[in-house]
Structures are given as C-alpha cells and as structure tokens.
Amino acid sequence: MGEMAEAEEAVAAVGDAQLALLANHGVLVLADNIRQAHLRAVTLEWEAMVRKELRLDPALRASIG
C-alpha cells in the first residue's frame, strides 16, 4: 500500500473526530489551525493527568462523589 493510500485510509477512519489515538504511535490532533491544535493537545494531556490522579488517589476520588 502506498503512502497516499495509507493517508486516505487514515482520513476516512478519523472521520469528523478532533483527536485520534494511534496504537503504538501517540495522538493525532486535527484542527483548522495550529493554535486550535495546540489547545486540543494541551487539553487532552490535562484531562489524562486529572484522570490518572483520580484513579491513583482513592481519597480524591471519594471527595468528588
């Protein structure tokens, strides 16, 4: 499969999503401009950090219900 075919397959798989988690590769962030892409990437990182803290700290998890 050529690079163009792989790119077309990736675009079709992502569809209207703003983010894609690529197994063994990382995250693909889609946006109209670099500022929006950066904000989405930073937001994803922040959300992952918060969820990790909640998972690791039972007292914190209990305090938010």
Secondary structure, 3 states (H helix, E strand, C coil): CCHHHHHHHHHHHHCCCCEEEECCCEEEECCCCHHHHHHHHHHHHHHHHHHHHHHHCHHHHHHCC
